[in-house]
Amino acid sequence: MGHKKKTSLKATLQSQQTRLKNKEKAVHAAEAAEVKGKRKGKGKAPPLRPTIPFKPTDKILLIGEGNFSFAHALVIDPPSSLEHLPPSNITATSYDSEEECYDKYPDARSKVDVLRERGAEVLFGVDGTRLEKFGALKARRFDRVVWNFPHAGKGITDQDRNILSHQMLILGFLRSVVGCLAEGAIPTPLPRKRNRPADDDDDDVIDDATNEDIDASSPSTAQGARGTVLITLRNVPPYTIWDVPRLAKTPPKPTSLGTPPNPTYKLLRSFVFHRNMWKGYEHRMTKGERAHGRGTTGEGGEDRTWEFCLKD
């Protein structure tokens, strides 16, 4: 009787990387052709309204806050639809200790002071891949768990190893966050505006920028729905090669006995993340300002948020 060859997690992820790179080449060619076609067309599309993925009643957990500028924007000067969001509904976390955070990001201290004065919760030393180990988060459930621009901060120069490192980071987060998500019915996404082929698998669709006409004042979920995970990245290589939607929807199987399977998520929607909607928000690199950590997140493209919930 033959023995089935065992495939390692590393090999599985690297195989996904190769497929995605080939897919990206085809996508770039299609995009170039589309742009060329649009130049020949007449008129301009109407301005698109940004998507605000929160409701004033949401309990929100922010992972990997860096200098806490996103949390600060959410509490101090949020979009008008969130003006009644209580600061006490927000828990903002940092991977670093409080001392390390202020050393890396000198402007973080004043933002943390303001957050605490307003009643928001600020936690330090929180590993996004081990949320279940952090005492202050045990037995607590959130409507939205947000990680903007996750990064391992390892400085790996080899691109394939760097991509693998970040895929492992995302998988670890998706495993760990399960216990933090509110329980309930699967959220119902808002109606999509673009037409799709009849044989298009709804859960495999990643909405493009044309879907930005979603009503920003309308919630994406009903009251009592299960919590969602929001991950934001720059929609250009190498971040697209991490293949976050695929890791969430069809995660690789465990490669060792006794290891529980990775949870499976449903992609609810994706949308452009408009930094200017969050006043004072500034992206910071994991190495901090002491290492000139105000860098970019890839040239070209756009910032894009993917929103997921657990499948039944």
C-alpha positions in Angstrom: 0.0 0.0 0.0 1.5 3.3 -1.0 2.1 6.2 1.4 0.6 9.6 0.7 3.2 12.3 0.4 2.9 14.9 3.2 2.8 18.5 2.2 4.2 21.1 4.5 2.5 24.3 5.4 5.5 26.1 3.9 5.2 24.2 0.6 1.4 24.9 0.5 1.9 28.6 1.0 4.7 28.8 -1.5 2.6 27.0 -4.1 -0.2 29.6 -3.5 2.4 32.4 -3.9 3.4 31.0 -7.3 -0.2 30.8 -8.5 -1.0 34.3 -7.2 2.1 35.8 -9.0 0.9 34.3 -12.3 -2.6 35.5 -11.6 -1.3 39.1 -10.9 0.5 39.2 -14.2 -2.8 38.5 -16.0 -4.7 41.0 -13.8 -2.1 43.8 -14.5 -2.5 43.1 -18.3 -6.3 43.3 -18.0 -6.1 46.5 -16.0 -3.8 48.1 -18.5 -6.3 47.2 -21.3 -9.2 48.6 -19.2 -7.4 51.9 -18.6 -6.7 52.2 -22.3 -10.3 51.6 -23.0 -11.5 54.1 -20.5 -9.3 56.8 -22.0 -11.3 56.4 -25.2 -14.6 56.8 -23.4 -16.4 60.1 -22.7 -17.5 61.6 -19.4 -16.4 61.0 -15.8 -17.9 58.7 -13.2 -19.5 60.5 -10.2 -17.4 60.8 -7.0 -17.6 57.7 -4.8 -18.6 57.8 -1.2 -16.2 56.2 1.3 -17.3 53.1 3.2 -17.4 53.5 7.0 -17.5 49.9 8.4 -18.6 50.8 11.9 -21.9 51.6 13.7 -22.2 53.9 16.8 -23.2 50.8 18.8 -20.2 48.7 17.9 -17.7 47.4 20.3 -14.4 47.7 18.5 -11.0 46.1 19.1 -8.0 47.6 17.3 -4.9 45.5 16.9 -1.3 46.7 16.3 -2.1 50.4 16.8 1.5 51.8 16.5 1.2 55.4 17.4 -2.6 55.2 18.2 -3.5 57.7 15.5 -6.3 55.6 14.2 -7.9 55.1 17.6 -7.4 58.8 18.3 -9.2 59.7 15.0 -12.0 57.3 15.9 -12.5 58.9 19.3 -11.7 62.6 18.8 -12.9 63.4 15.3 -14.7 60.5 13.6 -16.9 60.7 10.5 -20.3 62.2 11.2 -22.0 58.8 11.2 -20.0 57.8 14.3 -20.3 61.0 16.4 -22.3 59.1 19.0 -19.9 56.2 19.3 -18.9 56.0 23.0 -15.1 56.0 23.6 -15.7 53.2 26.1 -16.7 51.0 23.2 -13.1 51.2 21.8 -10.2 49.0 22.9 -6.9 50.0 21.3 -3.9 47.7 21.6 -0.2 47.8 20.9 2.2 44.9 20.4 4.9 46.9 22.2 5.1 47.5 25.9 4.1 51.1 26.9 7.7 52.1 27.3 8.7 50.6 23.9 5.8 52.2 22.2 6.7 55.7 23.4 10.3 55.1 22.5 9.3 54.1 18.9 6.6 56.6 18.4 7.2 59.8 20.5 3.8 61.2 19.5 1.9 58.2 20.9 2.1 59.3 24.5 -0.2 62.4 24.0 -2.6 60.3 22.0 -2.8 57.6 24.6 -3.4 60.3 27.3 -6.3 61.7 25.4 -7.8 58.3 24.7 -7.7 57.3 28.4 -9.2 60.7 29.4 -12.1 60.2 27.0 -12.8 56.7 28.4 -11.3 54.4 25.7 -9.3 51.4 26.8 -5.6 51.2 25.9 -3.7 48.0 26.3 0.0 47.3 25.7 1.9 44.0 25.1 -0.9 42.5 23.0 0.2 39.9 20.4 -2.4 39.7 17.7 -1.6 36.0 17.1 -2.1 35.2 20.8 -5.1 37.2 21.8 -6.5 34.3 23.9 -3.4 34.6 26.2 -4.1 38.2 27.2 -6.0 38.3 30.4 -7.8 41.6 29.8 -9.4 40.2 26.6 -10.5 36.9 27.9 -14.3 36.2 27.7 -14.9 39.4 25.8 -16.6 39.7 22.5 -16.4 42.5 19.9 -18.5 43.5 16.9 -15.4 44.6 14.9 -11.8 43.5 15.2 -9.5 45.7 13.1 -5.9 45.3 12.0 -4.7 48.1 9.8 -1.5 47.3 7.8 -0.4 44.2 9.8 3.4 43.6 9.5 5.7 41.1 11.2 8.5 43.7 11.4 11.2 41.0 10.9 13.1 42.8 8.1 13.5 39.7 6.0 15.1 40.7 2.7 14.3 37.5 0.7 10.9 38.1 -0.8 9.5 34.6 -0.7 10.5 34.1 3.0 9.2 37.6 3.8 5.8 36.7 2.2 5.7 33.4 4.0 6.4 35.2 7.3 3.5 37.5 6.8 1.1 34.7 5.7 1.9 32.9 9.0 1.2 36.2 10.8 -2.2 36.5 9.2 -3.1 32.9 9.8 -2.1 33.2 13.4 -4.3 36.3 13.8 -7.3 34.6 12.1 -6.9 31.6 14.5 -6.5 33.8 17.6 -9.3 36.3 16.9 -12.0 33.7 16.9 -12.6 33.9 20.6 -12.9 37.7 20.4 -15.8 37.8 17.9 -19.4 38.4 18.9 -21.6 35.4 18.2 -24.8 35.7 16.1 -26.1 35.3 12.6 -24.0 35.7 9.5 -24.0 39.4 8.6 -25.8 40.4 5.4 -23.6 42.6 3.2 -25.1 45.5 1.5 -26.3 45.0 -2.2 -23.4 45.0 -4.7 -23.8 47.4 -7.6 -21.8 45.6 -10.2 -23.1 42.7 -12.3 -21.3 39.3 -12.1 -21.5 36.2 -14.3 -24.1 33.7 -13.2 -21.5 31.2 -12.4 -19.4 33.6 -10.2 -18.9 32.3 -6.7 -20.1 35.1 -4.4 -17.7 34.2 -1.7 -14.8 34.4 -4.1 -15.6 37.9 -5.3 -13.4 40.8 -4.1 -15.2 44.0 -4.8 -13.3 46.5 -6.8 -13.3 50.3 -6.5 -16.5 50.6 -8.5 -18.3 49.2 -5.4 -17.4 52.4 -3.5 -20.9 53.8 -4.0 -22.1 51.9 -0.9 -24.0 54.2 1.4 -21.5 55.1 4.1 -24.3 55.8 6.6 -25.7 52.2 6.4 -24.3 49.4 8.5 -23.1 46.3 6.8 -24.6 44.1 9.5 -27.8 43.9 11.5 -27.9 44.2 15.2 -27.0 40.9 16.9 -25.0 39.7 13.9 -21.7 37.9 14.5 -18.5 40.0 14.8 -16.4 40.7 11.8 -12.6 41.0 11.1 -11.3 43.9 9.1 -7.7 43.7 7.6 -6.3 46.6 5.6 -3.3 46.5 3.3 -1.9 48.3 0.3 -3.4 46.7 -2.7 -0.1 46.3 -4.6 2.7 43.7 -4.5 4.1 42.3 -2.2 1.0 42.7 0.0 -1.3 41.3 -2.6 0.9 38.2 -2.8 0.1 37.5 0.9 -3.3 36.6 -0.6 -5.3 37.5 2.6 -8.7 36.6 1.2 -7.6 33.1 0.2 -5.9 32.5 3.6 -9.2 33.4 5.3 -11.5 31.5 3.0 -9.5 28.4 2.2 -6.7 28.2 4.8 -4.0 25.5 4.5 -4.7 22.3 6.4 -2.6 21.6 9.6 0.6 19.7 8.9 1.0 17.9 12.2 -1.3 15.6 14.2 -3.2 17.2 17.0 -3.1 20.6 15.5 -6.6 22.0 15.2 -7.7 23.1 11.7 -7.5 26.8 10.8 -10.9 28.5 11.0 -12.7 29.3 7.7 -14.1 32.7 7.0 -16.6 34.2 4.6 -15.6 37.3 2.7 -18.4 39.9 3.2 -16.9 42.7 1.1 -13.8 44.7 0.4 -13.6 48.5 -0.1 -11.1 51.3 -0.4 -9.7 52.5 2.9 -9.6 56.3 2.7 -7.0 57.6 5.1 -8.3 61.2 4.9 -11.6 60.0 6.5 -9.7 59.5 9.7 -8.4 62.9 10.7 -4.9 62.8 12.0 -4.3 59.1 11.0 -0.7 58.4 10.0 0.7 55.1 9.0 3.7 54.1 11.1 6.2 51.3 10.4 6.8 48.6 13.0 10.4 49.6 13.5 9.3 53.1 14.7 10.4 56.6 14.0 13.8 56.1 15.6 14.5 54.1 12.4 12.9 56.7 10.2 9.7 54.6 10.3 7.4 56.9 8.3 7.8 54.8 5.2 5.3 54.1 2.5 3.2 50.9 2.1 4.0 50.3 -1.6 4.0 52.5 -4.6 0.8 52.9 -6.6 -2.4 51.1 -6.0 -4.8 51.8 -3.1 -5.3 51.0 0.6 -8.0 48.3 0.7 -9.9 46.7 3.6 -11.2 43.1 3.5 -14.1 42.3 5.9 -14.7 38.7 7.0 -16.9 36.8 9.4 -16.6 33.1 10.5 -18.4 30.6 8.4 -20.9 28.2 10.0 
